[in-house]
Amino acid sequence: MAKTKAAVPTSPVDTPAARLQARLDELKGRLDDLCHRLPAHSPPPSMIARMEDLEDEIARLEQRLADHAEGAT
């Protein structure tokens, strides 16, 4: 039985860095939306927690993207 080749990325969107960037953009959009919906007074703790979760995940993805860029050079 012949071995099959792994799929080769056919567009920039298929690269790991592009997927990380797309996910990062999505999370930043969610955070921006949440910030705009945040009430000025007495924000619900669940909204604050969600904002913190998004900020943490964004920071992790930014670090992964930076690490990936360093490895590519």
HUFENWO-V378817 format. One record per residue. N is the residue number from 0. RES is the residue in one small letter. PHI is phi in whole degrees, 0 to 359 (none if undefined). NEAR is the number of other C-alpha atoms within 10 Angstrom. D_FIRST is the distance of its C-alpha to the first C-alpha in whole Angstrom. Layout:
n:N res:RES phi:PHI near:NEAR d_first:D_FIRST
n:N res:RES phi:PHI near:NEAR d_first:D_FIRST
This chain:
n:0 res:m phi:none near:3 d_first:0
n:1 res:a phi:283 near:4 d_first:4
n:2 res:k phi:283 near:5 d_first:7
n:3 res:t phi:265 near:6 d_first:9
n:4 res:k phi:282 near:6 d_first:13
n:5 res:a phi:292 near:6 d_first:16
n:6 res:a phi:297 near:7 d_first:18
n:7 res:v phi:265 near:8 d_first:21
n:8 res:p phi:304 near:10 d_first:24
n:9 res:t phi:258 near:8 d_first:26
n:10 res:s phi:214 near:8 d_first:29
n:11 res:p phi:301 near:10 d_first:32
n:12 res:v phi:291 near:13 d_first:32
n:13 res:d phi:276 near:12 d_first:28
n:14 res:t phi:278 near:13 d_first:29
n:15 res:p phi:302 near:13 d_first:30
n:16 res:a phi:296 near:17 d_first:33
n:17 res:a phi:292 near:14 d_first:34
n:18 res:r phi:294 near:14 d_first:33
n:19 res:l phi:298 near:17 d_first:35
n:20 res:q phi:295 near:17 d_first:38
n:21 res:a phi:296 near:13 d_first:37
n:22 res:r phi:295 near:14 d_first:37
n:23 res:l phi:298 near:20 d_first:41
n:24 res:d phi:298 near:13 d_first:42
n:25 res:e phi:298 near:13 d_first:42
n:26 res:l phi:294 near:17 d_first:43
n:27 res:k phi:296 near:16 d_first:46
n:28 res:g phi:295 near:12 d_first:47
n:29 res:r phi:297 near:15 d_first:47
n:30 res:l phi:296 near:19 d_first:49
n:31 res:d phi:299 near:13 d_first:51
n:32 res:d phi:298 near:11 d_first:52
n:33 res:l phi:296 near:16 d_first:53
n:34 res:c phi:298 near:13 d_first:55
n:35 res:h phi:289 near:10 d_first:57
n:36 res:r phi:270 near:11 d_first:57
n:37 res:l phi:292 near:15 d_first:58
n:38 res:p phi:292 near:11 d_first:62
n:39 res:a phi:293 near:7 d_first:65
n:40 res:h phi:238 near:6 d_first:66
n:41 res:s phi:52 near:7 d_first:65
n:42 res:p phi:293 near:11 d_first:61
n:43 res:p phi:297 near:10 d_first:59
n:44 res:p phi:304 near:9 d_first:58
n:45 res:s phi:295 near:9 d_first:54
n:46 res:m phi:290 near:15 d_first:54
n:47 res:i phi:297 near:14 d_first:55
n:48 res:a phi:297 near:11 d_first:52
n:49 res:r phi:296 near:14 d_first:50
n:50 res:m phi:300 near:18 d_first:51
n:51 res:e phi:296 near:13 d_first:51
n:52 res:d phi:298 near:13 d_first:47
n:53 res:l phi:297 near:18 d_first:46
n:54 res:e phi:298 near:15 d_first:48
n:55 res:d phi:295 near:12 d_first:46
n:56 res:e phi:293 near:15 d_first:43
n:57 res:i phi:298 near:19 d_first:44
n:58 res:a phi:298 near:13 d_first:45
n:59 res:r phi:297 near:13 d_first:42
n:60 res:l phi:293 near:17 d_first:40
n:61 res:e phi:298 near:15 d_first:42
n:62 res:q phi:293 near:12 d_first:41
n:63 res:r phi:298 near:15 d_first:38
n:64 res:l phi:294 near:19 d_first:38
n:65 res:a phi:295 near:13 d_first:40
n:66 res:d phi:297 near:11 d_first:38
n:67 res:h phi:295 near:14 d_first:35
n:68 res:a phi:295 near:11 d_first:37
n:69 res:e phi:295 near:9 d_first:39
n:70 res:g phi:289 near:8 d_first:35
n:71 res:a phi:276 near:8 d_first:34
n:72 res:t phi:268 near:5 d_first:37
